[in-house]
Amino acid sequence: MSELRFVRMGFGAEAVEYQVAWDEQRRVHAARFADEVPDTVLLLEHPPVYTAGRRTADSERPLDGTPVVDVDRGGKITWHGPGQIVGYPIQKLPRPVDVVAHVRRLEDALIRTCAEFGLETTRVEGRSGVWVLGDPVDQRPALGGLSLDFDPRLHDEEFDPRLNGPEYAPSNAGQRREDRKIAAIGIRVAKGVTMHGFSFNVNPDNSWFDRIIPCGIRDAGVTSLAAELGRDLTIPGVLPVVERHLRDVLENAEPKPREVERAAV
């Protein structure tokens, strides 16, 4: 893959409003499709905002009427805000496009980033993103005094974790020793060029996730690099590491077209 261009759009006091970043993504996407610019990764921080992918259900959105920006990426609802590094890789891929391979490359870069800071992370089958694994199910503390076999989040269609306080809050998944997501990924590919990307939790206030069902997943939660390591970390301290691993993974990748099976005639 060709050399990447990195653009740091804004962090901290210069955090970028979501609509501004989305407009810039579309501008760069059009330029990349026309081969006017090289593959580009936009890196930034957003002010607090909820964004919902195309598969988001009404039952996963905030109950209090908090505005949600509906976007054209895959996946479901998530939150972006201070303490989180957001990356939008805009890359031209060979056709037929292998979307899964692109997602795996982003996961690889973030898994390597966590490892450099001393945190072991992994993938979870059927769930995109980067995860810190919890204890085996039979070794986790019971919720509400109930056996995990009767976890209401999974077996009661009327149960809503958004209404049931800290015991079921996604931000407390670590205390429950459950799987917890440290980086979310949601992308779109149009005309063979990628858009959207990842959000990596460095040191955000994860209670923002408690208003929603993050990524539509009810039996796991969210975490951050700072929370898992138990020490202070900053965006300026982590950003260069993220950028270096993205460059290493994406520049050295050899994307191949997805194999298309054709029925025998």
C-alpha positions, -999 to 999 in steps of 0.1 A, spaced: 0 0 0 12 35 -7 26 59 18 0 73 42 -7 110 49 -17 118 84 -38 149 92 -42 159 128 -75 179 126 -78 190 162 -76 179 199 -84 193 233 -96 229 230 -95 225 192 -117 194 191 -136 190 159 -174 191 157 -187 159 142 -204 175 112 -172 194 103 -152 162 104 -178 143 84 -178 170 57 -140 168 56 -142 130 52 -164 134 22 -142 160 7 -110 138 11 -129 107 0 -138 124 -33 -103 136 -38 -89 101 -30 -112 85 -55 -100 109 -82 -64 102 -72 -58 138 -63 -45 130 -28 -28 99 -13 -43 76 12 -51 98 42 -59 92 79 -77 120 97 -69 120 134 -89 141 159 -110 144 191 -147 152 191 -168 172 215 -193 149 231 -216 134 205 -236 102 199 -235 87 164 -257 59 151 -248 36 123 -274 22 99 -283 -8 120 -291 11 152 -324 2 169 -346 27 187 -342 7 219 -304 14 219 -306 52 217 -307 76 247 -340 77 266 -337 114 275 -339 128 240 -302 135 238 -295 143 201 -280 115 180 -263 120 146 -274 93 122 -245 84 99 -239 62 68 -214 38 84 -219 3 94 -225 -8 130 -247 7 156 -247 35 182 -216 48 200 -203 79 217 -174 101 208 -158 127 231 -129 141 251 -103 116 260 -109 95 229 -87 93 197 -108 91 166 -93 80 133 -108 82 98 -86 63 73 -96 72 38 -79 46 16 -84 32 -19 -87 -6 -18 -85 -31 -46 -118 -45 -59 -138 -65 -51 -132 -48 -17 -124 -69 13 -141 -49 41 -133 -74 68 -96 -74 60 -96 -35 64 -113 -38 98 -88 -64 109 -59 -41 99 -73 -13 121 -78 -37 150 -42 -49 146 -28 -14 149 -48 -7 180 -40 -41 196 -3 -33 190 -8 2 206 -23 -13 237 5 -39 239 31 -11 238 16 4 269 15 -30 287 -22 -39 281 -32 -72 265 -62 -69 242 -78 -91 216 -106 -96 191 -139 -112 201 -155 -135 175 -185 -118 158 -178 -85 175 -157 -59 157 -133 -37 177 -106 -43 203 -115 -59 236 -102 -66 271 -114 -100 280 -132 -106 313 -133 -136 335 -149 -168 323 -187 -165 327 -189 -190 356 -163 -170 376 -180 -135 373 -200 -120 402 -237 -125 399 -258 -95 388 -285 -84 413 -280 -116 433 -291 -137 403 -274 -165 387 -257 -155 354 -279 -181 338 -307 -156 343 -289 -125 333 -319 -102 325 -300 -83 298 -301 -114 277 -333 -132 287 -359 -106 295 -371 -87 265 -386 -59 286 -354 -54 307 -336 -22 298 -301 -17 312 -303 21 305 -329 23 334 -313 0 359 -284 21 373 -247 14 379 -252 -23 384 -258 -28 347 -240 2 334 -216 -4 304 -190 17 321 -188 -7 351 -181 -38 331 -146 -40 345 -160 -42 380 -183 -70 369 -152 -87 353 -170 -88 319 -156 -84 284 -152 -47 277 -144 -28 245 -115 -3 244 -118 6 207 -148 6 184 -147 3 147 -174 13 121 -166 19 85 -181 25 51 -167 18 17 -179 37 -13 -164 35 -48 -137 14 -34 -126 40 -9 -130 37 29 -146 62 52 -152 64 90 -130 43 111 -122 38 148 -125 54 182 -99 45 208 -106 52 245 -76 67 261 -90 84 292 -127 95 285 -155 97 310 -170 63 301 -203 71 319 -214 87 286 -219 52 273 -244 44 300 -272 64 283 -271 40 253 -265 3 244 -230 7 230 -227 -10 196 -260 -27 205 -242 -51 228 -260 -58 261 -238 -84 279 -205 -65 277 -192 -29 284 -166 -3 277 -132 6 291 -102 28 285 -65 25 284 -62 47 316 -88 26 335 -72 -7 326 -37 4 335 -47 24 366 -26 54 357 -29 88 340 -25 88 303 -31 117 279 -40 121 243 -7 138 234 12 109 250 -8 81 232 -14 97 198 21 93 184 20 56 193 -13 51 176 -1 69 145 31 49 143 13 15 145 -13 26 120 15 36 96 33 3 101 2 -18 96 -14 1 68 17 10 48 31 -25 49 -2 -42 42 -7 -59 8 -45 -57 3 -59 -83 -20 -92 -83 -37 -118 -103 -20 -122 -137 -37 -155 -140 -54 -169 -175 -57 -187 -181 -90 -212 -209 -94 -203 -236 -118 -221 -234 -151 
